[in-house]
Amino acid sequence: MDIIWNSLRELITPTTAAYALAAIGLNVHFGFTGLLNFGQAGFVAIGAYGFAISVMTFGFSTPLAIAVTLVLAAGYALLLGVPTLRLRADYLAIVTIAAAEIIRFALNSSAFAKWTGGANGLYNEYSGWLKGSNPYPSGVVTVGPWTFGSNDLWIATVDWLVVLLTAGAIYLLVRSPWGRVLKGIREDEHAMLSLGKNVNLYKLQALVIGGVIGAAAGILYVQPTSVQPFDFATRMTFNMYTMLILGGAATVFGPILGSMIFWVVMRFTDELVNLGVDGGLFDNVTQGSQLRFVLVGVALVLLVVFRPQGILGNRTELSFDAK
């Protein structure tokens, strides 16, 4: 029973909230517009490091640091989108995954270690603004069957509030005329061109909005803990795609549900691995930890085969052909 409760605790953690927000941004790209962005981790890295460096190195106030970080993400999206969105979709996929890796290697480089910390990363001396406004009593706070540190619970509360507000904004956007044009571009951009719509401009707007949301997720991601370049490997983006497909692409709450399920499953398999190590099934945690990726991979394959539209998705609107 402890394994189940420990796993369900991931439903409300800051990490789950940060990934949910990043997946919402990716959903604007892929789910609603049909853009193949394989480098969402790059936007998250810009958000995490942009905010941390703005506060720690330049001494910016929190609002100014957030503003600067989001502007950087918008500029990065424009830099990627302007030369590639006129071309085939696969060019954007290649450019985004390469650009995200360039960012990660730059963050890892000793040449920029003065600002980025290099391979050691940065530690959370930048989250004092949240701790200073914490309304929860100091010490340990009990929430149902779980206990949280006061600061951790406050960060989780703020993170999930941001996620819900963003989901509400996306709900309104995708039901507006602008959102209907995005869906039309996803289905048949030539038809939208024939209707006089500036397809490239709409795609660029979607890329910027989704990228800015991804950078906001990076700001959330960096709050409760330290941050290292390794966190933003390509695997992060593919984990987001897993969450998106699991919950249902082209739905407002699919990315949130997918993130929750993903991290509960990951924590559950971690608990099973620990039991396996204690019981002698695995020699060490490293050996057993590979099992969780196998289980998640098998679950994703079964999902794509038997429910390609995801849990909340509509098969008539968007599905993934597994044949």
C-alpha positions as CSV (number, residue, x, y, z in Angstrom):
1,M,0.0,0.0,0.0
2,D,2.9,2.4,0.7
3,I,4.1,1.9,-2.8
4,I,0.8,3.0,-4.2
5,W,0.5,6.1,-2.0
6,N,4.1,7.0,-2.7
7,S,3.4,6.7,-6.4
8,L,0.2,8.8,-6.3
9,R,2.1,11.5,-4.5
10,E,3.6,12.4,-7.9
11,L,0.2,13.7,-9.0
12,I,0.8,17.0,-7.3
13,T,4.6,17.5,-7.3
14,P,6.3,20.5,-8.8
15,T,8.1,18.3,-11.4
16,T,4.8,16.9,-12.7
17,A,3.4,20.5,-12.9
18,A,6.4,21.7,-14.8
19,Y,6.2,18.9,-17.3
20,A,2.5,19.4,-17.7
21,L,3.1,23.0,-18.6
22,A,5.8,22.2,-21.1
23,A,3.6,19.5,-22.7
24,I,0.8,22.2,-23.0
25,G,3.3,24.3,-25.0
26,L,4.2,21.3,-27.1
27,N,0.5,20.6,-27.7
28,V,0.1,24.1,-29.2
29,H,2.9,23.1,-31.6
30,F,2.0,19.6,-32.4
31,G,-1.5,18.9,-31.3
32,F,-3.2,22.0,-32.5
33,T,-0.9,23.2,-35.4
34,G,0.8,20.1,-36.6
35,L,4.4,21.4,-36.1
36,L,7.0,18.8,-35.5
37,N,9.0,20.3,-32.7
38,F,11.5,17.8,-31.4
39,G,13.4,20.4,-29.3
40,Q,10.9,21.5,-26.7
41,A,13.6,20.8,-24.1
42,G,15.5,23.7,-25.6
43,F,12.7,26.1,-24.6
44,V,12.6,24.6,-21.2
45,A,16.3,25.1,-20.8
46,I,16.1,28.7,-21.8
47,G,13.4,29.2,-19.2
48,A,15.3,27.5,-16.4
49,Y,18.7,29.0,-17.0
50,G,17.4,32.4,-18.3
51,F,15.5,32.9,-15.0
52,A,18.3,31.6,-12.7
53,I,21.0,33.6,-14.4
54,S,18.9,36.7,-14.5
55,V,18.4,36.5,-10.7
56,M,21.8,35.1,-9.6
57,T,24.2,36.9,-11.9
58,F,22.5,40.1,-12.9
59,G,20.4,40.6,-9.8
60,F,17.1,41.2,-11.6
61,S,13.9,41.3,-9.7
62,T,11.6,38.3,-10.1
63,P,9.1,40.0,-12.5
64,L,11.9,41.4,-14.6
65,A,13.7,38.0,-14.7
66,I,10.5,36.3,-15.8
67,A,9.9,39.0,-18.5
68,V,13.5,38.7,-19.8
69,T,13.3,34.9,-19.9
70,L,10.0,34.9,-21.8
71,V,11.3,37.4,-24.3
72,L,14.4,35.3,-24.9
73,A,12.2,32.3,-25.6
74,A,10.1,34.3,-28.0
75,G,13.3,35.4,-29.8
76,Y,14.5,31.8,-29.9
77,A,11.3,30.7,-31.5
78,L,11.5,33.4,-34.1
79,L,15.1,32.4,-34.8
80,L,14.0,28.8,-35.4
81,G,10.7,29.5,-37.2
82,V,11.4,32.3,-39.7
83,P,13.9,30.3,-41.9
84,T,12.2,26.8,-41.5
85,L,8.4,27.2,-41.4
86,R,8.2,27.9,-45.1
87,L,9.8,24.5,-45.8
88,R,8.5,20.9,-45.2
89,A,7.6,19.9,-41.6
90,D,10.6,17.6,-41.3
91,Y,13.0,20.6,-41.6
92,L,11.5,22.1,-38.4
93,A,12.0,18.8,-36.6
94,I,15.7,18.6,-37.6
95,V,16.3,22.3,-36.7
96,T,14.6,22.1,-33.3
97,I,16.3,19.0,-32.1
98,A,19.7,20.2,-33.3
99,A,19.2,23.7,-31.7
100,A,18.1,22.1,-28.4
101,E,21.3,20.0,-28.3
102,I,23.4,23.1,-29.1
103,I,21.8,24.9,-26.1
104,R,22.5,21.9,-23.9
105,F,26.1,21.5,-24.9
106,A,26.6,25.3,-24.5
107,L,25.2,25.1,-21.0
108,N,27.5,22.2,-20.2
109,S,30.6,23.9,-21.6
110,S,33.3,25.2,-19.3
111,A,33.5,28.3,-21.5
112,F,30.2,29.6,-20.0
113,A,30.6,28.0,-16.5
114,K,30.9,31.5,-15.0
115,W,27.2,32.0,-15.7
116,T,25.8,28.5,-16.1
117,G,27.8,26.5,-13.6
118,G,29.0,24.2,-16.4
119,A,28.3,20.5,-15.8
120,N,27.6,21.2,-12.1
121,G,24.6,23.4,-13.0
122,L,23.0,26.0,-10.7
123,Y,21.5,25.7,-7.3
124,N,18.2,27.1,-6.1
125,E,19.4,30.4,-4.7
126,Y,16.9,32.0,-7.1
127,S,13.7,30.7,-5.5
128,G,13.8,33.0,-2.4
129,W,10.9,35.0,-3.9
130,L,8.6,32.0,-3.4
131,K,9.9,31.1,0.1
132,G,9.4,34.7,1.2
133,S,5.7,34.6,0.3
134,N,5.0,31.2,1.7
135,P,1.6,31.2,3.5
136,Y,2.0,27.7,4.9
137,P,3.3,27.1,8.4
138,S,7.0,26.2,8.6
139,G,8.0,22.6,8.9
140,V,6.1,19.6,7.6
141,V,2.6,20.0,6.2
142,T,0.2,17.0,5.8
143,V,-2.0,16.8,2.7
144,G,-4.2,13.7,2.9
145,P,-1.9,10.7,3.1
146,W,1.2,12.6,2.1
147,T,3.6,15.0,3.9
148,F,5.4,17.9,2.3
149,G,8.0,20.4,3.4
150,S,6.3,23.8,3.7
151,N,8.3,25.4,0.9
152,D,7.8,22.4,-1.4
153,L,4.1,22.5,-1.0
154,W,4.0,26.2,-1.7
155,I,6.0,25.8,-4.8
156,A,3.7,23.0,-5.9
157,T,0.7,25.2,-5.2
158,V,2.0,28.0,-7.3
159,D,3.1,25.7,-10.1
160,W,-0.3,24.0,-10.4
161,L,-2.1,27.4,-10.3
162,V,0.1,28.5,-13.3
163,V,-0.7,25.2,-15.1
164,L,-4.5,25.7,-14.6
165,L,-4.4,29.3,-15.7
166,T,-2.4,28.4,-18.8
167,A,-4.8,25.6,-19.6
168,G,-7.7,28.0,-19.3
169,A,-6.1,30.5,-21.7
170,I,-5.4,27.7,-24.2
171,Y,-9.0,26.6,-23.9
172,L,-10.1,30.1,-24.9
173,L,-7.5,30.4,-27.7
174,V,-8.2,27.2,-29.5
175,R,-12.0,28.0,-29.5
176,S,-11.4,31.4,-31.0
177,P,-11.2,32.1,-34.8
178,W,-7.4,32.0,-34.4
179,G,-7.5,28.5,-32.9
180,R,-9.8,27.2,-35.6
181,V,-7.3,28.5,-38.2
182,L,-4.5,26.5,-36.5
183,K,-6.6,23.3,-36.6
184,G,-7.3,24.0,-40.3
185,I,-3.5,24.4,-40.9
186,R,-2.9,21.1,-39.2
187,E,-5.5,19.3,-41.3
188,D,-4.7,20.9,-44.7
189,E,-2.6,24.1,-44.9
190,H,-3.2,24.3,-48.7
191,A,-6.9,24.7,-48.1
192,M,-6.2,27.5,-45.6
193,L,-4.0,29.2,-48.1
194,S,-6.8,29.1,-50.6
195,L,-9.0,30.9,-48.1
196,G,-6.5,33.7,-47.9
197,K,-4.9,32.9,-44.6
198,N,-1.2,33.7,-44.0
199,V,-0.3,30.1,-43.0
200,N,3.4,30.9,-42.2
201,L,2.4,33.7,-39.9
202,Y,0.0,31.6,-38.0
203,K,2.5,28.8,-37.6
204,L,5.1,31.3,-36.4
205,Q,2.6,32.6,-33.8
206,A,1.9,29.1,-32.6
207,L,5.6,28.3,-32.4
208,V,6.2,31.5,-30.3
209,I,3.3,30.9,-28.0
210,G,4.1,27.2,-27.4
211,G,7.8,28.1,-26.9
212,V,7.0,30.8,-24.4
213,I,4.9,28.3,-22.5
214,G,7.8,25.9,-22.5
215,A,10.1,28.6,-21.1
216,A,7.5,29.3,-18.4
217,A,7.7,25.5,-17.6
218,G,11.5,25.9,-17.3
219,I,11.0,28.6,-14.7
220,L,8.7,26.3,-12.7
221,Y,11.1,23.4,-13.2
222,V,14.0,25.3,-11.7
223,Q,12.3,26.4,-8.5
224,P,12.3,23.4,-6.1
225,T,15.8,22.1,-6.9
226,S,19.1,22.5,-8.7
227,V,19.4,22.4,-12.5
228,Q,22.0,20.7,-14.7
229,P,22.4,20.6,-18.4
230,F,21.8,16.8,-18.4
231,D,18.2,17.5,-17.4
232,F,17.5,18.9,-20.9
233,A,18.6,16.0,-23.0
234,T,16.5,14.9,-26.0
235,R,14.8,12.4,-23.7
236,M,13.0,15.3,-22.0
237,T,11.2,16.2,-25.3
238,F,10.3,12.6,-26.0
239,N,8.9,12.2,-22.5
240,M,6.7,15.2,-23.2
241,Y,5.5,13.5,-26.4
242,T,4.7,10.4,-24.4
243,M,2.6,12.5,-22.0
244,L,0.9,14.2,-24.9
245,I,0.0,11.0,-26.7
246,L,-1.0,9.4,-23.5
247,G,-3.4,12.1,-22.4
248,G,-4.6,13.0,-25.8
249,A,-3.0,15.5,-28.3
250,A,-5.2,18.4,-29.5
251,T,-7.1,18.4,-26.2
252,V,-6.7,21.1,-23.5
253,F,-6.3,18.8,-20.5
254,G,-4.7,15.8,-22.2
255,P,-1.1,17.0,-21.5
256,I,-2.0,17.5,-17.8
257,L,-3.5,14.1,-17.4
258,G,-0.7,12.5,-19.4
259,S,2.0,14.2,-17.2
260,M,0.3,13.0,-14.1
261,I,0.0,9.4,-15.3
262,F,3.5,9.3,-16.7
263,W,5.1,10.4,-13.4
264,V,2.9,8.1,-11.3
265,V,4.0,5.2,-13.5
266,M,7.6,6.2,-13.3
267,R,7.5,6.5,-9.5
268,F,5.7,3.2,-9.3
269,T,8.3,1.3,-11.4
270,D,11.0,3.0,-9.3
271,E,9.4,1.6,-6.1
272,L,9.2,-1.9,-7.8
273,V,12.9,-1.7,-8.7
274,N,13.8,-0.9,-5.1
275,L,11.8,-3.9,-4.0
276,G,13.6,-6.0,-6.6
277,V,17.0,-4.8,-5.3
278,D,16.0,-5.6,-1.7
279,G,14.6,-9.0,-2.7
280,G,17.7,-9.9,-4.8
281,L,16.0,-9.8,-8.1
282,F,18.4,-7.1,-9.3
283,D,22.1,-6.6,-8.4
284,N,21.7,-2.9,-8.1
285,V,19.4,0.0,-8.7
286,T,21.1,1.0,-12.0
287,Q,20.4,-2.5,-13.4
288,G,16.8,-2.5,-12.3
289,S,16.1,1.1,-13.3
290,Q,16.2,0.1,-17.0
291,L,13.1,-1.9,-16.4
292,R,10.9,1.2,-16.0
293,F,11.8,2.5,-19.4
294,V,10.9,-0.9,-20.9
295,L,7.6,-0.9,-19.1
296,V,6.8,2.7,-20.2
297,G,7.8,1.9,-23.8
298,V,5.6,-1.2,-23.9
299,A,2.6,0.8,-22.5
300,L,3.1,3.5,-25.1
301,V,3.2,1.0,-27.9
302,L,0.0,-0.6,-26.7
303,L,-1.6,2.8,-26.3
304,V,-0.7,3.8,-29.9
305,V,-2.1,0.5,-31.2
306,F,-5.3,0.3,-29.3
307,R,-6.1,3.9,-28.5
308,P,-4.1,6.1,-30.8
309,Q,-6.0,9.3,-29.9
310,G,-5.0,9.0,-26.2
311,I,-7.2,8.9,-23.2
312,L,-9.0,12.2,-23.7
313,G,-8.5,12.5,-27.5
314,N,-11.1,12.4,-30.2
315,R,-10.4,9.8,-32.9
316,T,-12.2,11.8,-35.5
317,E,-10.1,14.9,-34.8
318,L,-6.6,13.6,-34.4
319,S,-5.1,10.1,-34.2
320,F,-1.8,8.4,-34.9
321,D,-1.7,5.8,-37.5
322,A,0.0,2.7,-35.9
323,K,-0.4,0.5,-39.0
